[in-house]
C-alpha cells in the first residue's frame, strides 16, 4: 500500500482545502450523520494535527461518546496540557487506556504532530507535554533526534523552546550532546549560539578556535569522544540556572580509568583500598591539576595499560610532573 492510499480522507481534504473549509465541511457532515463523522475521526491513518484542528467541531457536535480509545486518550492529554476542565468533564465516562495504549497514543501524537509544529501556541504546548511524557514517564530515547531538530527549528523562528530544552536535558543521555553538536558547524549564527549554550561549550574546550565552524565541531567531537565514558548527569536545567550544565566529567572516574555504566547513576563503581587512597591524594590537588591528571591518565591508559599501572603507583606530585612533561617518561 503506497503513501497516497494511507492518507485519511480528512487529511487529504485538509491538504487540498484551507482549514476553515475543512471545519465547515466536517461540521456539515456531523449535523447530517454523526456516526459517519466520528468514523472519519477514528480512521487509523488520521494525523493528530487534523484531529486537533477539529476539536471545536467535535465539542459542538458532542462526538465524544463515538470516539475511539486513541482519540479519547488524545483528548485527555490535550485537556491536561491546556488545563481545559470543560474538555476533561466530557471525558469522565470514557474508557481508560492502559500504560501501553497510552504510550502508543502519545507516539501517534508525537510522530504526526511535529509535522505541523507552529500551528498555534496551544498546539505547540500540547506537543511539548506529549514529548515530556514520552521522555520522563516512558523513557523513550528514540525521539531524541526529533526533539533536538525541533529545538533548533523553533529557535530560528523565534518560538518558545524552554520546555523542549528541559526535555533535552531530562533524557539524561550524553548522545543528546552529540546531536546538538552538529549545529556548531551551521551557517546560521543562531544555531551556533544555541548549540554552544546547550553544550556549555567553554573556551577551554574550544582550544582557542575562533570562527571556524568545522574545526569547532571537530574539537567538540574530540572532547566528547575522550570524555563520554565519564560523563554524568548533574540535574541542572533552565529552571535552576540560566546557563545549566546538565553533564559534567567525572574526573575521579577518568583519573582511575573507570567507565561509568550510566550517566544517571550517582555511584556507578566500587573502589579498592588502593583506589580510595589515590583519590584522597587526587582530591588534595588544585582544580587545574586534577583536570590535567585525569586527561593524562586517560591518554596513557589508552596507549599502554602497563605503563599506566606504574604511573598510578607514583606519588601524586610525581604524577603531576609527568603529566606536565617535567618528569622522566617511562619507557
C-alpha positions in Angstrom: 0.0 0.0 0.0 1.5 3.3 -1.0 1.6 6.6 1.0 -1.3 8.1 -1.0 -3.6 5.2 0.0 -2.6 5.5 3.6 -3.7 9.2 3.9 -7.0 9.6 5.7 -9.9 11.4 4.0 -9.8 14.3 6.4 -6.1 14.8 6.0 -6.4 14.6 2.2 -9.2 17.2 2.3 -7.2 19.5 4.6 -4.2 19.4 2.2 -6.4 20.4 -0.8 -8.5 23.0 1.0 -8.0 25.6 3.7 -8.6 24.8 7.4 -11.8 26.8 7.5 -13.3 24.8 4.7 -12.3 21.6 6.4 -14.0 22.6 9.6 -17.2 23.8 7.7 -17.4 20.6 5.7 -16.8 18.3 8.7 -19.4 20.2 10.7 -21.9 19.9 7.9 -21.3 16.1 7.8 -21.7 15.8 11.5 -25.0 17.5 11.5 -26.3 15.0 9.0 -24.6 11.9 10.1 -22.7 11.9 13.5 -21.6 8.2 13.1 -20.1 8.9 9.8 -18.3 12.0 11.0 -16.9 10.0 14.0 -15.8 7.2 11.7 -13.7 9.7 9.8 -12.1 10.8 13.0 -11.5 7.2 14.1 -9.6 6.4 10.8 -6.4 4.7 11.9 -4.5 6.9 9.3 -5.7 10.2 10.7 -3.0 12.5 11.9 -3.1 14.3 15.3 -2.9 17.8 13.8 -6.1 17.2 11.8 -7.8 15.7 14.8 -6.7 18.7 17.0 -7.9 21.1 14.3 -11.4 19.7 14.6 -11.7 19.7 18.4 -14.1 22.6 18.4 -16.4 20.8 16.0 -16.2 17.6 18.0 -17.3 19.6 21.0 -20.2 21.4 19.3 -21.4 18.1 17.7 -20.8 16.2 21.0 -19.0 13.4 19.2 -17.1 12.4 22.4 -19.1 9.2 23.0 -18.4 8.0 19.4 -14.6 8.5 19.5 -12.3 5.5 19.7 -9.8 4.9 22.5 -6.9 6.7 20.6 -8.9 9.9 20.2 -10.4 10.0 23.7 -6.9 9.4 25.1 -5.5 12.2 22.9 -8.4 14.5 24.2 -7.4 13.7 27.8 -3.8 14.7 27.0 -4.9 17.9 25.5 -7.2 18.7 28.4 -4.3 18.3 30.9 -1.8 20.1 28.7 -4.1 23.1 28.2 -5.7 22.8 31.7 -9.1 22.7 30.0 -11.5 21.5 32.7 -14.5 21.7 30.3 -12.9 19.2 27.9 -11.9 17.0 30.8 -15.6 16.8 32.0 -16.7 15.5 28.6 -14.3 12.6 29.0 -15.2 11.5 32.6 -17.0 8.4 31.3 -14.5 7.5 28.6 -12.5 4.3 28.8 -9.1 4.4 30.5 -6.2 3.5 28.3 -3.6 1.1 29.7 0.0 2.3 30.0 0.9 0.6 26.8 -2.1 2.0 25.0 -1.3 5.5 26.3 2.2 5.2 25.1 1.1 4.3 21.6 -1.3 7.3 21.5 1.5 9.6 22.7 3.7 8.3 19.9 1.0 8.9 17.4 0.6 12.5 18.6 4.3 13.0 18.6 5.2 11.4 15.2 2.4 13.0 13.3 2.2 16.2 15.4 5.7 17.5 14.7 5.0 17.8 11.0 2.8 20.8 11.8 4.7 22.4 14.8 3.9 26.1 15.0 0.2 25.6 14.1 -0.7 27.5 17.2 0.7 28.3 20.7 -1.7 25.9 22.3 -1.0 23.1 19.8 2.8 23.5 20.4 2.0 23.4 24.2 0.3 20.0 23.7 3.3 18.7 21.7 5.7 19.8 24.5 3.7 18.0 27.1 3.5 14.9 24.9 7.3 15.0 24.4 7.8 15.4 28.2 5.6 12.4 28.9 7.4 10.2 26.4 10.8 11.1 27.9 10.0 11.2 31.6 7.3 8.6 32.0 8.1 6.2 29.2 11.9 6.7 28.9 11.6 6.9 25.1 15.1 7.8 23.8 14.2 7.1 20.2 12.6 10.6 19.9 15.8 12.4 20.8 16.8 13.3 17.1 13.4 14.9 16.5 13.5 16.8 19.8 16.9 18.3 19.1 15.9 19.2 15.5 12.7 20.9 16.7 14.6 22.9 19.3 16.7 24.5 16.6 13.8 24.8 14.2 11.8 26.7 16.7 14.7 28.8 17.8 15.3 30.0 14.2 11.6 31.1 14.1 11.8 32.8 17.5 9.4 30.3 19.0 9.2 29.1 22.6 11.8 26.4 23.3 12.1 26.3 27.1 10.1 23.1 27.6 11.8 21.3 24.8 15.2 22.2 26.2 14.0 20.8 29.5 13.1 17.5 27.7 16.6 17.6 26.0 18.3 17.6 29.4 15.9 15.2 31.1 16.8 12.4 28.6 20.0 12.1 30.7 21.6 10.8 27.6 25.0 12.1 26.5 24.0 11.2 23.0 21.8 14.3 23.1 25.0 16.4 23.3 26.4 14.8 20.2 23.2 15.5 18.3 23.3 19.2 19.3 27.0 19.4 18.5 26.1 19.1 14.8 24.8 22.7 14.9 28.2 24.0 15.9 29.0 24.0 12.2 25.8 25.6 11.0 25.9 28.6 8.7 23.2 30.1 10.9 24.8 32.1 13.8 21.7 31.5 15.9 22.2 27.7 15.6 25.9 28.0 16.7 25.0 30.3 19.6 22.2 27.9 20.9 24.4 24.8 20.4 27.2 26.4 22.4 24.7 27.2 25.2 23.2 23.7 25.3 26.6 22.1 25.3 28.0 24.6 27.7 30.9 24.9 25.3 33.7 26.7 27.1 36.8 28.4 25.7 38.9 25.6 27.2 37.0 23.0 25.2 37.2 25.2 22.1 41.0 25.0 22.3 41.2 28.7 21.3 39.4 28.0 18.0 38.0 31.3 16.7 35.3 31.5 14.0 35.9 28.2 12.2 32.6 26.2 12.5 34.1 22.9 11.1 37.1 22.9 13.4 34.9 23.9 16.4 32.7 20.9 15.7 35.6 18.6 15.3 37.1 19.9 18.5 33.9 19.2 20.4 33.7 15.7 19.0 37.2 15.0 20.1 36.3 16.3 23.6 33.1 14.2 23.6 34.9 11.0 22.5 37.5 11.5 25.2 35.0 12.2 28.0 31.8 10.4 27.0 32.6 7.3 29.2 32.9 9.6 32.2 30.0 12.0 31.8 27.4 12.2 34.4 24.0 13.9 34.7 24.1 16.9 37.1 20.3 17.6 37.3 20.9 21.2 36.2 18.3 22.7 33.8 16.8 26.0 32.8 14.6 26.1 35.9 17.6 26.3 38.3 20.2 28.1 36.1 20.3 30.5 33.2 23.3 28.5 31.9 22.7 24.9 33.0 25.4 22.3 32.6 23.5 19.1 32.5 26.5 16.9 32.0 29.9 17.1 33.6 33.0 15.0 33.5 33.5 12.6 36.5 37.2 13.4 37.0 37.5 10.7 39.6 36.4 8.0 37.1 38.6 9.4 34.4 41.6 9.5 36.6 41.0 5.9 37.7 40.0 4.9 34.2 36.7 3.5 35.4 34.0 3.9 32.8 30.6 4.8 34.1 27.8 2.3 33.2 25.2 5.1 33.1 25.4 8.9 33.1 22.4 9.0 35.5 23.9 6.7 38.2 25.4 8.5 41.2 27.7 5.7 42.3 28.4 3.6 39.3 31.5 1.8 40.5 33.1 0.3 43.7 36.7 1.2 44.8 39.6 -0.8 46.1 41.6 0.4 49.1 44.4 1.5 46.7 41.9 3.5 44.5 40.4 5.2 47.6 43.9 6.2 48.7 44.8 7.5 45.2 41.5 9.6 45.1 42.3 11.1 48.5 45.6 12.3 47.1 43.9 13.4 43.9 41.4 15.5 45.7 44.1 17.4 47.5 45.5 18.8 44.3 44.2 22.0 42.8 41.4 22.0 40.1 43.7 22.6 37.1 46.0 19.8 38.2 43.0 17.4 38.6 41.9 18.1 35.1 45.4 17.6 33.8 45.9 14.4 35.8 42.6 12.9 34.6 43.4 13.8 30.9 46.9 12.4 31.2 45.6 9.2 32.9 43.1 8.6 30.1 45.8 9.1 27.4 48.4 6.9 29.0 45.9 4.1 29.8 44.7 4.1 26.2 48.2 3.8 24.9 49.9 1.5 27.4 47.9 0.0 30.3 51.0 -1.4 31.9 52.8 1.9 31.9 49.6 3.4 33.3 49.7 1.0 36.3 53.3 2.0 37.0 52.3 5.7 36.8 49.4 5.2 39.1 51.7 3.8 41.8 53.8 7.0 41.7 53.3 9.8 44.3 50.7 12.3 43.3 53.3 15.1 43.0 55.4 12.9 40.7 52.3 12.2 38.6 51.7 15.9 38.1 55.3 16.3 36.9 54.9 13.5 34.5 51.6 15.0 33.2 53.2 18.4 32.8 56.1 16.8 30.9 58.6 17.6 33.6 59.2 14.1 34.8 61.1 11.3 33.1 58.7 9.5 30.7 58.5 5.8 31.4 59.7 3.7 28.5 
